[in-house]
Amino acid sequence: MKHTLWTTSCTALGPLVGAIARNCQSCCLSFSLWLLPYCGTCLALGALAQVIRFPFRRFEMPVRYVLWTTGLFGWFAGIPLSFAHAFG
């Protein structure tokens, strides 16, 4: 039960959750660390879109929302991939 709560609370860590669920076994940790730069790039681009100035004002907020949502989707898409490797 304690391990399940720990894994669930670490969901914000994105692609590292599969490795956490398997107690950081070497193959699961290796896959999670391989996945991390791809998911982290999505999250970083989404966060960067929140602070940069766009050359247009009319559709600035919708573009920010779309880029942030895409960044979060890219980050959290690592969770099922990591779990698929860990429990596959």
KAVENFEN-V64317 format. One line per field, one symbol per residue. ss: DSSP state (2 for helix, 1 for strand, 0 for the rest). phi: phi as a letter, one per 20 degrees, with the letter a starting at -180 (. if undefined). psi: psi as a letter, one per 40 degrees, with the letter a starting at -180 (. if undefined). Layout:
BEGIN
ss: ???
phi: ???
psi: ???
END
This chain:
BEGIN
ss: 0222222222222222222220000222222222222222222222220000000000022222222222222222222222222220
phi: .ffffffffegffmfefffffdllfffffffffffgfffffffffffffedeeefcdfdfffffffffffffffffffffffffffde
psi: dddddddddedeebeedddddfffidddddddddddddddddddddddeeeihieiddfddddddddddddddddeeddddddddde.
END
